[in-house]
Amino acid sequence: MTEPHPFADLLQDVHAYYSGRLAQHGPSPRGVDWNGVAGQTERFRQLERVIAPGASFSLNDIGCGYGAMLDYLLPRHDSFTYRGTDISPDMINAAQTLHASRSNASFSMEVEPTVIADYGVASGIFSVRLSRSDAEWRSYLASTLDAIDRTSRLGFAFNCLTSYSDEDKQRPDLFYADPAEIFDLCKTRYSRHVALLHDYGLYEFTILVRKTV
């Protein structure tokens, strides 16, 4: 018998939240709880920095939503294989509909990747904690990073809202991570080659973990 996922209840809440956003705003940045195209594109640009230039590659996009990261990558890379995973069936259905003609892409409803790729990326999946405590959310974050690490051959990248955000602009349903704490977690658990990017104008940071340099 398959053991239930240790964060099944948490993931069900997150699934319901994002399915509601998609129903309200459609396959758009607001449908995945971003403010607009410019911010979404900038996040993708930072995540893309983990990918070695020039070579073909495979990529797992964890929490892929409607597949916007694929749209970002297509004009920028000549040869790659993309696999998007998400816990929301509505998101996966939207992604499959929007990218039905893309032979190098596939989408699957999964909690974590089941296929190893060269790289893993995750944008926004650590932001919306809803009513969960900081302690529970940190445990979920660490467990998810373990899964991304296991399924990424060359490296992975992800972003978090930053605890340096202005206090009067912070929302109680969002998780604001300590950049130094997350950097230390990645440096001690995954690789010696870790970069912390906190200089691109958004209230967040991006971590790049490279397993080879």
C-alpha positions in Angstrom: 0.0 0.0 0.0 1.3 3.4 -1.0 2.0 5.7 2.0 0.2 9.0 2.0 2.3 12.0 1.3 3.4 13.6 4.6 2.1 17.0 3.4 -1.1 15.8 1.8 -3.4 18.2 3.6 -1.2 21.1 3.0 -0.9 20.3 -0.7 -4.7 19.9 -1.0 -5.1 23.4 0.4 -2.6 24.8 -2.1 -4.2 22.9 -4.9 -7.6 24.4 -4.1 -6.1 27.9 -3.8 -4.4 27.8 -7.2 -7.3 26.1 -9.0 -9.5 29.0 -7.7 -7.0 31.6 -9.1 -7.0 29.9 -12.5 -10.8 29.8 -12.5 -10.9 33.5 -11.7 -8.2 34.8 -14.0 -7.5 32.1 -16.6 -4.1 31.0 -17.8 -2.3 34.2 -17.1 0.2 35.6 -14.5 -2.7 36.5 -12.2 -4.0 33.0 -12.6 -0.9 31.7 -10.8 -0.9 34.6 -8.3 1.7 36.9 -9.9 1.0 40.6 -10.5 1.9 40.7 -14.2 4.0 39.6 -17.1 7.1 41.7 -16.3 7.6 40.2 -12.9 6.9 36.7 -14.1 9.4 37.1 -16.9 12.1 38.5 -14.6 11.7 35.5 -12.3 12.1 33.1 -15.3 15.3 35.0 -16.3 16.8 34.5 -12.9 15.9 30.8 -12.8 17.3 30.3 -16.3 20.8 31.3 -15.0 21.2 27.8 -13.6 21.2 26.3 -17.2 24.6 26.0 -18.9 24.6 28.0 -22.1 24.8 26.4 -25.5 24.2 22.8 -24.8 20.9 20.8 -25.1 19.3 20.0 -21.8 16.3 18.5 -20.1 14.3 20.3 -17.4 11.7 19.6 -14.8 9.4 22.5 -14.0 7.9 21.8 -10.6 4.7 23.7 -10.0 4.5 24.5 -13.7 1.1 26.1 -13.7 -0.1 26.6 -17.2 3.4 26.3 -18.7 4.6 29.9 -18.9 8.2 28.9 -18.2 8.1 26.8 -21.4 6.9 29.8 -23.4 9.8 31.8 -22.0 12.4 29.1 -22.9 11.2 28.3 -26.4 12.7 31.4 -28.2 15.9 31.3 -26.1 17.1 27.7 -26.5 17.4 25.6 -29.6 17.3 22.1 -28.1 15.7 21.1 -24.8 13.2 18.7 -23.4 10.7 20.2 -20.9 8.5 18.3 -18.4 6.0 20.3 -16.3 4.5 18.9 -13.1 1.8 20.4 -10.9 -0.6 19.3 -8.2 -3.6 21.0 -9.8 -5.4 19.0 -12.5 -6.9 22.2 -13.8 -3.4 23.7 -14.3 -2.2 20.6 -16.1 -5.3 20.6 -18.4 -4.7 24.3 -19.2 -1.0 23.6 -19.9 -1.7 20.6 -22.1 -4.3 22.6 -24.1 -2.0 25.6 -24.6 1.0 23.6 -25.6 -0.5 20.6 -27.5 1.7 21.2 -30.5 5.0 21.2 -28.6 6.7 17.8 -29.2 9.5 18.6 -26.8 7.1 19.2 -23.8 4.9 17.1 -21.6 2.8 17.9 -18.5 1.9 15.6 -15.6 -0.1 15.9 -12.4 2.5 14.9 -9.8 3.6 16.1 -6.3 7.2 15.7 -7.3 9.0 14.7 -10.5 9.3 11.0 -11.2 11.8 11.5 -14.0 15.4 12.7 -13.6 16.3 15.8 -15.7 19.4 17.8 -16.1 17.8 20.7 -14.3 14.9 21.4 -12.0 13.2 24.8 -11.5 10.4 25.9 -9.2 8.9 29.4 -9.4 6.5 30.6 -6.7 5.7 27.2 -5.1 7.1 28.3 -1.7 5.2 31.6 -1.4 1.5 30.8 -0.5 1.4 29.1 2.9 -2.2 30.1 3.6 -2.9 29.3 7.3 0.1 27.0 7.8 2.7 27.8 10.5 6.2 28.9 9.6 7.5 25.6 11.1 5.3 23.4 9.0 6.0 25.4 5.8 9.8 25.2 6.4 9.5 21.5 6.7 7.5 21.3 3.5 10.0 23.5 1.7 13.0 21.4 2.8 11.2 18.2 1.9 10.4 19.6 -1.6 13.9 20.7 -2.1 15.1 17.2 -1.3 12.9 15.9 -4.0 14.1 18.5 -6.6 17.7 17.7 -5.7 17.1 13.9 -6.2 15.6 14.5 -9.6 18.1 17.1 -10.9 21.3 15.8 -12.5 23.3 19.1 -13.0 21.5 21.6 -10.8 18.3 23.3 -9.8 16.9 26.8 -9.1 14.0 28.1 -7.1 12.7 31.4 -5.7 11.2 32.5 -2.4 9.7 35.7 -1.0 12.2 37.5 1.1 12.0 38.2 4.8 13.6 41.6 3.9 10.3 42.7 2.4 8.8 45.8 4.0 6.7 44.7 7.0 3.7 46.9 6.1 3.5 45.1 2.7 3.7 41.6 3.9 0.6 39.4 3.8 -0.1 36.9 6.6 -1.0 34.1 4.1 2.4 34.3 2.4 5.8 32.8 3.5 8.8 35.2 3.7 12.0 33.2 3.9 15.3 34.2 5.4 17.7 34.2 2.5 20.7 33.3 4.6 18.9 30.4 6.2 17.9 29.0 2.8 21.4 29.6 1.3 22.9 27.7 4.3 20.4 24.8 3.8 21.4 24.4 0.2 25.1 24.9 0.8 25.3 22.2 3.5 22.8 19.7 2.1 23.1 19.8 -1.7 26.3 21.4 -3.2 29.3 23.6 -2.5 28.3 25.6 -5.6 25.3 27.7 -4.5 24.4 31.3 -5.6 22.0 33.7 -3.9 20.4 36.3 -6.2 18.8 39.1 -4.3 19.4 42.1 -6.6 16.7 42.1 -9.3 14.1 44.5 -8.0 11.4 42.1 -6.6 10.6 41.3 -3.0 12.1 37.9 -3.3 15.3 36.0 -4.0 16.5 33.2 -6.2 18.8 30.3 -5.3 20.9 28.5 -7.9 22.4 25.1 -6.9 25.0 23.8 -9.3 26.2 20.3 -8.8 29.1 20.8 -11.3 31.0 23.9 -12.4 
